[in-house]
Amino acid sequence: MSRLIRNTLPVLAMTLFSSPALALETAGKAVEDISSDAVQMLSARGVLVAGQSADIAAGMTGRLTSTPFKMGQYVKRGAVLAKFDCARQKAELNSKEAAHITQSLKYENQAELFQMGAAGELDVSIAKSERDQIAAEVSSLKIAIKDCVVSAPFPGFITARHVDAYESAQAGQPLYSINRAGTTEISVIAPSEWVGWVKAGAKFTFKVDETGESVGARVQRLSAVVDPVSQTIEITAQLTGKHSGRPGMSGIAEFVGP
């Protein structure tokens, strides 16, 4: 029996004899106080993070001719983020394609001569091998030329542009950083003892410091490990309500305790 109930019972007993109506009112207030006392709100700090982010890197080494987007701009999936000067690669491809045509004709000629007994089987095999080798070089060049144009892999917002047009970029060098649009998540750093009662699917409210908005959220997952130094665990959640928050904004996550 809670202290509130023990303190209330004597009062109810005395009031019941003097005023039944007052006794009922007293009992109602006691029940209300017990209910409010049972609901415990617990809070922890959190930060908004992008659901997916990526550094878009160059697939080749060369001179850039176009980098049209700037930080903060929205890009659609497939939008051209950058172009390289690929005149040399395209000229080499044209040369290889012409060589492939020539070698294909040589192979066909050797095959016809073999049918007439004027060429050996080895001559045919060599002509076919040379044709196939050039065909492979053509395919390799076509794949390389695809890297001349860098496209956005998903719709999102440019968070950084690392190069400018007419600069030279190395293969693997980041060109842009992008956050996927519409997938803002919350990273909440909570006490490790919350593991016992916070589960995936649990709902809570997140109040964003910068905008003052209170947005509904739902727990997606808990980290697989607890930080042994700070005795905290990371909770990742998805916002379920409309908001104007952006990655990097922080706030308070309020949970109904156990």
Beta strands, then each sheet from edge to edge (+ up, - down):
strand 1: 41-50
strand 2: 53-57
strand 3: 62-66
strand 4: 74-75
strand 5: 80-84
strand 6: 149-151
strand 7: 156-161
strand 8: 168-169
strand 9: 174-180
strand 10: 184-191
strand 11: 203-208
strand 12: 214-222
strand 13: 232-239
strand 14: 250-256
sheet 1: 1+ 10- 13+ 12- 11+ 14- 1+
sheet 2: 2+ 9- 7+ 4-
sheet 3: 6+ 5- 3+ 8-
end
